[in-house]
Amino acid sequence: MNRFFQRIVGLAVVLIVALAAGLLWWGIAVTDPPSMWQPAHVTLSGIWDVVYNTQLPDLGVLAVALAIALILVLFVVVGERVVANRYRRAGVEVTRLTLAPQTVMARTRGVFAGEVTVTVLIPAHNEQASLPHTLTSLREQTLAPLRVLVVADNCTDRTVEVARAHGADVFETVDNAHKKGGALNQALTDLLPSMGDNDCVLVMDADSQIGTGFIAEATRRLTDDRALMAVGGLFEGEEGHGLLGQFQRNEYTRYRREISRRDGRVFVLTGTASVFRASALRAVADARGRDLPGKPGEVYDTAALTEDNELTIAIKSLGGLTVSPKGCTVITELMPTWRMLWAQRLRWQRGALENLGAYGVTPQTMRYWAQQIAIGYGVIALFAYFALLLLMVLAMDTWVWFPFWLCIGLLFAVERMVTAWRGGWRARVLALLIFPELVYDCFLNLAFLKGVVEIAFGRSATWKHVQHAPEEVAS
């Protein structure tokens, strides 16, 4: 039954995007057809003959397209605000949501659960090369964690010895066949019963390094707001990997900027490094198999391809609040090859669609549905742009400039450069060129399309572990 609903998600995304594209096509078709135009000619410096079009596009079509875009943006923004504020207001029926602020504040009023503490869990499968850098970033924290526990999962290298040599405790999994989620479930089953409501768990990847103030900022946030259930990190890409690495760093830089402008209201609690209240993780485990997908008693749904995205939706579905503040930075791995990037993004896309199939349409998942539909519509728009550009080149004897669209393109180039500004001069130059990043976007869109097709036709998905060689580890 679950597989059936997941296939429906893929088909629903395709259908909605097709209807939206058809609506735009219909809107263009019913407008008055454009009149034949005669390009204007001008000679520059007596040697360069420039041909350009002086006519503006149909302003009615532009106005309708802009209005539709603004309506969709407002729908997502207002919807998120309503969902976030709904659980903070008194008088709203939220008693069944165990992590809703109203419920949490009532349950903890007048109760001191102790100071906020942070225990670090690092799931690691053959990570002897990258683990030392991860543990070093923890030693350099301005506020030290209470405990660092490396969860060694089916390791065949020296991960266990390296962890102990750097002062970390080690938990070795037993007969785990569910990769990262299964390893964390085993460790949390052993850890959570002894933790209080103000004891927290930082789950971070073995190939990531957090900023020196990460734990201090997360602790401050969780201390100041006892209704806050999780604090995520804002990640940036490691150095290296040439042009492909710069593409990914630009992408992550824009994501960090977007979340910062949203005051930390995060889409997904990143698996690279996020802090959870023990009470939130226990609530999720208690709700599995009843109000949430998954096996009863397990924090992570091991059937999910993207455990971080699924856990975010689980916490939000129980009414929990999350945030990713500027002070919680983390450096994460980048995919060194196009093949590995394809596998990563395909897994992310399949995981996102499968999670929507598992949770259905709820106030908490509306934003994720809107995101998938927007990506699908963007795929059509981007490929249509390249197709029309190619068609014009092949159909005309000479190149014709369109001043109106040149101005739009200039604004787009400025936006791309400004949003990647904090990435340094390489990021700015790459963004200003526009077309290389558009090609990169096309690659990601193809991964989106494959993910939609695979889930719509019920094809099975796989999870691939990226193992770093010693020379690949960021310094």
C-alpha positions in Angstrom: 0.0 0.0 0.0 2.8 2.4 0.9 4.5 1.8 -2.5 1.2 2.5 -4.2 0.9 5.9 -2.5 4.5 6.7 -3.4 3.8 6.0 -7.1 0.7 8.3 -6.8 3.1 11.1 -5.6 5.2 10.9 -8.7 2.1 10.8 -11.0 0.6 13.7 -9.1 3.7 15.9 -9.5 3.8 15.1 -13.2 0.0 15.8 -13.6 0.1 19.1 -11.7 3.1 20.4 -13.5 1.7 19.4 -16.9 -1.6 21.2 -16.0 0.3 24.3 -15.0 2.3 24.3 -18.2 -0.8 23.7 -20.2 -2.5 26.7 -18.5 0.4 29.0 -19.4 0.3 27.7 -23.0 -3.4 28.3 -23.2 -2.9 31.8 -21.9 -0.4 32.6 -24.6 -2.6 30.9 -27.3 -5.7 32.9 -26.6 -3.9 36.2 -26.7 -3.6 38.1 -30.0 -0.8 36.7 -32.1 2.2 38.9 -32.4 2.6 41.0 -35.4 5.4 40.5 -37.9 8.4 42.6 -36.8 11.2 44.2 -38.8 14.5 44.2 -36.9 16.3 47.5 -36.6 19.8 47.8 -37.9 22.7 49.8 -36.5 26.4 49.8 -37.4 28.9 50.2 -34.6 32.2 51.8 -35.5 31.5 51.3 -39.1 32.3 47.6 -39.0 29.8 45.8 -36.8 26.3 45.5 -38.1 23.9 44.9 -35.2 20.3 43.6 -35.7 17.9 44.1 -32.8 14.2 43.9 -32.1 12.5 47.1 -30.8 9.2 45.6 -29.8 8.2 44.6 -26.3 6.7 41.2 -25.5 3.0 41.0 -24.8 2.6 42.8 -21.5 -0.6 41.0 -20.7 1.2 37.6 -20.8 4.0 39.0 -18.7 1.6 40.4 -16.1 -0.3 37.1 -15.8 2.9 35.1 -15.5 4.2 37.5 -12.8 0.9 37.4 -10.9 0.8 33.6 -10.9 4.4 33.5 -9.6 3.6 36.0 -6.8 0.5 34.0 -5.8 2.5 30.8 -5.5 5.2 32.5 -3.5 2.6 34.1 -1.2 0.8 30.8 -0.8 4.0 29.1 0.4 5.1 32.0 2.7 1.8 32.6 4.3 1.1 28.9 4.7 4.4 28.4 6.5 3.7 31.4 8.8 0.2 30.1 9.6 1.5 26.6 10.4 4.4 28.0 12.5 2.2 30.5 14.5 -0.8 28.2 14.8 0.9 26.0 17.5 2.2 29.0 19.5 -1.3 30.6 19.9 -3.4 29.6 22.9 -6.9 28.4 22.3 -6.1 26.3 19.3 -6.8 22.6 19.4 -3.3 21.1 19.4 -3.4 18.9 22.4 -2.8 15.7 20.3 0.5 17.2 19.0 3.0 16.3 21.6 5.7 18.7 20.5 3.5 21.7 19.8 4.8 24.8 21.8 1.5 25.1 23.6 1.7 21.5 24.7 5.4 21.7 25.6 5.0 24.9 27.6 2.1 23.5 29.6 3.9 20.3 30.3 7.2 22.0 31.4 5.8 25.0 33.3 7.4 25.2 36.7 9.6 22.2 36.0 13.4 22.6 35.9 14.9 19.7 33.8 18.5 20.8 34.4 21.0 22.7 32.2 21.0 22.0 28.5 23.6 19.4 27.6 24.8 18.1 24.2 25.9 14.6 23.5 27.4 14.0 20.0 26.6 11.0 17.9 28.7 10.4 14.8 27.6 7.5 12.6 30.7 6.2 10.8 31.2 3.5 8.2 34.8 3.2 7.3 35.7 6.8 8.0 39.2 6.5 9.3 40.4 9.2 6.9 37.9 11.9 7.6 37.0 11.2 11.3 40.1 12.9 12.8 39.1 16.3 11.3 35.5 15.8 12.6 36.7 15.1 16.1 39.2 18.0 16.0 36.3 20.4 15.2 34.5 19.1 18.3 37.6 19.7 20.5 37.8 23.3 19.2 34.2 24.2 20.3 33.9 27.2 22.6 31.4 25.1 24.6 32.5 21.5 24.9 30.0 18.7 24.4 29.1 16.5 27.4 30.2 13.4 25.5 31.3 12.3 22.0 30.1 8.9 20.8 31.2 7.4 17.5 28.7 4.9 16.2 30.9 2.5 14.3 28.7 0.6 11.8 30.1 -2.5 10.1 33.6 -1.0 9.8 36.4 -2.9 8.2 39.0 -0.2 8.5 40.6 1.5 11.6 37.6 3.7 12.4 37.2 2.4 15.9 40.9 2.7 16.8 41.0 6.3 15.3 38.0 7.3 17.3 39.4 6.1 20.6 42.8 7.6 19.9 41.1 11.0 19.6 39.3 10.6 22.9 35.9 9.6 21.7 33.7 6.8 23.0 32.7 4.1 20.6 29.4 2.3 20.1 29.7 -0.6 17.7 26.4 -1.7 16.0 25.3 -5.3 16.0 23.9 -7.0 12.8 22.8 -3.6 11.4 21.4 -3.9 7.8 19.8 -0.5 7.7 22.8 1.7 7.2 22.9 5.2 8.9 19.4 5.2 10.2 19.7 1.7 11.6 23.0 2.5 13.3 21.6 5.6 14.9 18.5 3.7 16.1 20.7 1.2 17.9 22.7 3.9 19.6 19.7 6.0 20.5 17.9 2.9 22.0 20.8 2.6 24.4 21.1 6.3 25.0 17.7 8.0 25.2 16.2 6.3 28.3 18.8 7.8 30.6 18.5 11.4 29.1 16.4 14.2 30.6 14.2 16.6 28.7 17.0 19.2 28.5 19.6 16.7 27.4 20.2 17.0 23.7 21.8 14.9 20.9 24.0 16.4 18.2 23.9 14.0 15.2 26.7 14.8 12.7 28.3 13.1 9.8 31.8 11.7 10.2 33.0 13.7 7.2 31.8 17.1 8.3 33.3 19.8 10.6 31.2 22.2 12.6 32.1 25.8 13.3 33.7 26.6 16.7 30.6 28.3 18.1 28.1 25.7 16.8 27.3 23.9 20.1 27.3 27.2 22.1 24.8 28.8 19.8 22.6 25.7 19.7 22.7 25.5 23.5 21.8 29.2 23.8 18.8 28.7 21.5 17.5 25.7 23.3 18.0 27.3 26.7 16.1 30.5 25.7 13.2 28.7 24.1 12.1 25.5 25.8 9.5 24.9 23.0 12.3 24.7 20.4 12.8 21.0 19.5 15.8 21.1 17.1 18.6 23.3 15.9 20.0 22.6 12.5 23.3 23.6 10.9 23.8 25.9 7.9 26.3 24.0 5.7 28.9 25.1 3.2 31.0 23.0 0.9 34.5 21.9 1.5 37.3 23.3 -0.7 38.5 21.5 -3.9 37.0 19.4 -6.6 37.5 22.0 -9.4 34.6 23.5 -11.3 32.2 20.8 -10.0 33.1 21.7 -6.5 32.5 25.4 -7.2 29.0 24.7 -8.6 28.1 22.9 -5.4 29.6 25.6 -3.2 27.6 28.3 -5.0 24.5 26.2 -4.5 25.1 25.8 -0.8 26.0 29.5 -0.4 22.6 30.5 -1.9 20.8 28.1 0.4 22.5 29.5 3.5 21.6 33.0 2.4 18.0 32.0 1.8 17.7 30.4 5.2 19.3 33.4 6.9 16.8 35.7 5.3 14.1 33.5 6.5 15.3 34.0 10.1 16.4 30.4 10.3 13.1 28.8 9.3 14.6 25.7 7.7 13.2 23.3 5.1 15.3 20.3 6.3 17.3 19.7 9.4 20.6 18.8 7.7 22.0 15.4 8.4 25.5 16.9 8.4 24.9 18.4 11.9 21.7 19.0 13.8 20.9 19.1 17.6 17.7 17.4 18.9 16.1 17.5 22.3 16.0 14.0 23.7 12.3 14.6 24.5 11.6 15.3 20.8 13.4 12.1 19.7 11.5 10.0 22.3 8.2 11.6 21.1 9.0 10.6 17.5 9.9 7.1 18.5 6.6 6.8 20.5 4.5 8.0 17.5 6.1 5.6 15.0 3.6 3.1 13.6 0.7 5.2 14.9 0.8 8.9 14.0 4.1 8.6 12.0 5.5 6.2 9.4 8.0 3.6 10.6 8.5 0.9 13.2 7.3 1.6 16.8 10.1 2.6 19.2 12.5 3.7 16.5 13.6 7.3 16.0 14.7 6.9 12.4 12.4 5.4 9.7 14.9 3.0 8.1 12.7 2.7 5.0 13.4 6.4 4.2 16.2 7.1 1.7 16.7 10.6 3.2 16.5 10.1 6.9 17.2 13.8 7.7 14.3 15.0 5.5 12.0 12.4 7.0 12.9 13.2 10.6 12.3 16.9 9.9 8.8 16.2 8.7 8.2 13.8 11.6 9.1 16.5 14.2 7.0 19.1 12.4 4.1 16.7 12.1 4.1 16.5 15.9 4.0 20.3 16.1 7.7 20.8 16.9 9.6 24.0 16.1 13.0 23.9 14.4 15.5 26.6 13.4 18.9 26.8 11.7 20.6 30.0 13.0 23.6 31.8 11.4 25.9 30.8 14.2 25.5 27.1 13.6 27.8 26.6 10.6 29.2 23.3 9.3 31.5 22.3 6.4 30.3 19.3 4.6 31.6 17.0 1.9 31.1 17.7 -1.8 30.7 15.1 -4.5 34.0 14.9 -6.4 32.6 13.5 -9.7 29.5 14.0 -11.8 28.5 10.3 -11.3 28.6 10.6 -7.5 26.7 13.9 -7.6 24.0 12.2 -9.8 23.7 9.4 -7.3 23.4 11.8 -4.4 20.8 14.0 -6.0 18.8 11.1 -7.3 18.7 9.7 -3.7 17.6 13.1 -2.3 14.9 13.4 -4.9 13.6 9.9 -4.5 13.7 10.3 -0.7 11.7 13.5 -0.8 9.0 12.0 -3.0 8.8 8.9 -0.9 8.4 10.9 2.3 5.5 12.8 0.7 3.9 9.5 -0.2 4.3 8.3 3.4 2.9 11.5 5.0 0.3 12.6 2.4 -1.1 16.1 2.2 -1.0 17.9 5.6 -0.4 21.5 6.7 3.1 20.4 7.6 3.8 18.9 4.1 2.2 21.6 2.0 5.5 23.4 1.7 7.2 20.3 0.4 4.5 19.6 -2.1 4.8 23.2 -3.4 8.6 22.8 -3.6 8.3 19.6 -5.8 5.8 21.3 -8.1 7.9 24.4 -8.4 11.0 22.3 -9.3 9.0 20.4 -11.9 7.7 23.7 -13.4 11.2 25.1 -13.3 12.4 22.0 -15.3 9.9 22.8 -18.1 10.9 26.5 -18.1 14.6 25.9 -18.2 14.5 23.3 -21.0 12.0 25.4 -22.9 14.4 28.3 -22.7 17.3 26.3 -24.2 15.0 24.8 -26.9 13.7 28.2 -28.0 17.2 29.6 -28.0 18.5 26.8 -30.2 15.4 27.2 -32.5 16.1 30.9 -33.0 19.8 30.2 -33.8 18.9 27.6 -36.4 16.0 29.5 -37.9 17.6 32.9 -38.5 20.4 33.9 -40.8 21.8 36.4 -38.4 21.8 36.9 -34.7 19.0 39.2 -33.4 19.4 41.0 -30.1 16.3 41.6 -27.9 17.0 44.6 -25.6 14.1 43.8 -23.3 15.3 40.3 -22.6 18.9 41.5 -22.4 17.9 43.8 -19.5 16.1 40.8 -17.8 19.2 38.7 -18.3 21.4 41.4 -16.8 19.1 41.6 -13.7 19.3 37.8 -13.5 23.1 37.9 -13.7 23.3 40.5 -11.0 21.0 38.4 -8.8 23.1 35.3 -9.3 26.3 37.2 -8.4 24.9 38.9 -5.4 23.4 35.7 -3.9 26.8 33.9 -4.3 28.8 36.9 -3.2 29.9 35.4 0.1 31.5 32.5 -1.7 34.4 34.6 -2.8 35.6 35.9 -6.2 35.5 32.5 -7.9 31.9 32.1 -6.9 31.1 35.6 -8.2 32.8 35.1 -11.6 31.1 31.7 -12.1 27.7 33.2 -11.2 28.2 36.2 -13.5 28.8 33.9 -16.5 25.2 32.6 -16.0 25.3 29.8 -18.6 27.7 27.4 -16.8 25.4 27.4 -13.8 22.4 26.9 -16.1 24.0 23.8 -17.5 24.6 22.6 -13.9 20.9 23.3 -13.1 19.9 21.2 -16.1 22.0 18.3 -14.7 20.2 18.6 -11.4 16.8 18.8 -13.2 17.6 15.6 -15.1 18.1 13.9 -11.7 14.7 15.3 -10.6 13.1 13.9 -13.7 14.6 10.5 -13.3 13.5 10.5 -9.6 10.0 11.3 -10.6 9.9 8.7 -13.3 11.4 6.0 -11.1 8.9 6.5 -8.3 6.0 6.8 -10.7 6.8 3.4 -12.2 7.6 1.8 -8.9 11.3 1.2 -9.6 13.4 0.4 -6.5 16.0 2.9 -5.2 19.4 2.3 -3.7 21.6 4.1 -1.2 25.2 4.7 -1.9 27.9 5.4 0.7 30.7 7.9 -0.3 34.0 6.8 1.1 36.8 9.3 1.1 40.4 8.4 0.4 42.9 10.1 2.7 43.9 12.6 0.0 40.2 13.7 -0.5 39.8 14.9 3.1 39.5 18.7 3.4 42.2 20.2 5.5 
